[in-house]
Amino acid sequence: MSVHSERLAEVVAATVEVAAESGSAGVFTGEVAQALAAVVGKMADRAVDAAELSGFVSGWQEAIEAVGEDASAGAQVVRMASWGSPGGSPSGNDSSPPRVR
């Protein structure tokens, strides 16, 4: 489980405790439910944002490491037709840069 998932699980557990305690005290209202749901929603948004950033950073680092190796070994240049028409660009003059795979 990631740090972000653990933090979100802790917030959800605390929110459930608060809801149970306010229910036992007889003060659990729609406003309390909305406030608790908003807290969980904000924490979930932050966890998703942090996880996406972390995934991007690790993916970027892997890409940079791969480029650091001899990335040109085995690379091939392939000209691909434009998606706009079967023969290439609409004018028939495909001046797009070559794609490397």
Backbone torsions as a table, in degrees:
resi	resn	phi	psi	omega
1	MET	NA	134.5	-178.2
2	SER	-76.4	164.9	178.1
3	VAL	-58.8	-39.6	-178.4
4	HIS	-67.3	-40.5	178.5
5	SER	-65.9	-40.2	178.6
6	GLU	-63.9	-43.8	180.0
7	ARG	-62.5	-43.3	179.4
8	LEU	-64.3	-40.6	178.2
9	ALA	-62.3	-39.2	177.7
10	GLU	-64.7	-41.2	179.6
11	VAL	-65.7	-42.7	179.0
12	VAL	-63.0	-43.2	178.9
13	ALA	-61.6	-43.4	178.9
14	ALA	-65.4	-37.6	179.0
15	THR	-64.9	-40.7	178.1
16	VAL	-65.1	-39.4	177.4
17	GLU	-61.7	-45.2	179.7
18	VAL	-62.7	-42.0	179.2
19	ALA	-62.8	-42.5	179.5
20	ALA	-65.2	-42.5	179.7
21	GLU	-66.2	-41.2	179.6
22	SER	-70.8	-30.9	174.9
23	GLY	-66.3	-41.7	178.1
24	SER	-64.9	-33.8	179.9
25	ALA	-81.7	-7.9	178.7
26	GLY	79.5	18.9	-178.2
27	VAL	-116.2	14.5	178.8
28	PHE	-77.5	115.3	-177.8
29	THR	-123.2	176.7	176.0
30	GLY	-61.5	-36.5	178.6
31	GLU	-65.8	-39.7	177.9
32	VAL	-63.9	-44.0	179.3
33	ALA	-61.4	-43.1	178.7
34	GLN	-63.8	-40.8	179.9
35	ALA	-65.2	-43.9	180.0
36	LEU	-66.3	-39.7	177.7
37	ALA	-64.8	-37.0	178.3
38	ALA	-65.1	-39.4	178.0
39	VAL	-62.3	-47.6	179.5
40	VAL	-63.1	-41.3	178.9
41	GLY	-61.7	-43.7	179.2
42	LYS	-64.2	-41.8	179.4
43	MET	-67.6	-36.5	177.9
44	ALA	-65.7	-42.1	177.3
45	ASP	-59.9	-44.1	179.6
46	ARG	-65.0	-40.5	179.8
47	ALA	-64.3	-41.9	178.8
48	VAL	-65.3	-45.4	178.8
49	ASP	-59.3	-45.2	-179.4
50	ALA	-65.6	-39.6	179.5
51	ALA	-66.7	-40.5	177.9
52	GLU	-64.4	-43.3	179.0
53	LEU	-63.0	-44.3	179.3
54	SER	-61.7	-42.8	178.3
55	GLY	-64.3	-40.6	178.1
56	PHE	-64.1	-46.0	-177.9
57	VAL	-62.3	-45.4	-179.3
58	SER	-67.6	-37.8	176.5
59	GLY	-64.7	-40.4	178.8
60	TRP	-64.3	-42.0	179.5
61	GLN	-62.9	-40.5	177.5
62	GLU	-63.0	-41.0	179.8
63	ALA	-64.8	-42.3	179.6
64	ILE	-64.8	-40.3	177.6
65	GLU	-62.3	-40.8	179.8
66	ALA	-65.8	-37.9	178.6
67	VAL	-69.8	-32.4	178.5
68	GLY	-63.3	-30.3	174.5
69	GLU	-75.0	-180.0	-178.8
70	ASP	-74.6	81.0	-176.1
71	ALA	-69.5	-23.6	-177.4
72	SER	-78.4	-16.4	179.7
73	ALA	-65.6	121.4	177.6
74	GLY	84.0	0.4	179.1
75	ALA	-72.5	143.9	179.1
76	GLN	-127.9	141.2	175.9
77	VAL	-94.9	127.1	-178.6
78	VAL	-128.1	124.2	175.2
79	ARG	-85.1	129.3	-179.4
80	MET	-117.7	141.8	177.8
81	ALA	-67.1	149.8	176.9
82	SER	-66.2	149.6	-180.0
83	TRP	-73.1	-15.0	-175.7
84	GLY	-71.4	-29.8	-178.7
85	SER	-150.9	157.3	-178.0
86	PRO	-62.6	-29.9	-175.5
87	GLY	-94.7	4.0	-178.3
88	GLY	124.3	-137.5	-178.3
89	SER	-71.4	158.9	-178.5
90	PRO	-55.4	-30.0	-179.6
91	SER	-84.7	-7.6	-177.7
92	GLY	85.5	-5.8	180.0
93	ASN	-107.1	95.4	-176.6
94	ASP	-84.1	101.3	-179.7
95	SER	-105.0	16.0	-179.9
96	SER	-69.8	151.3	-179.1
97	PRO	-66.9	153.5	179.7
98	PRO	-67.5	150.3	177.0
99	ARG	-96.5	139.6	-179.4
100	VAL	-107.0	134.7	176.1
101	ARG	-127.6	NA	NA
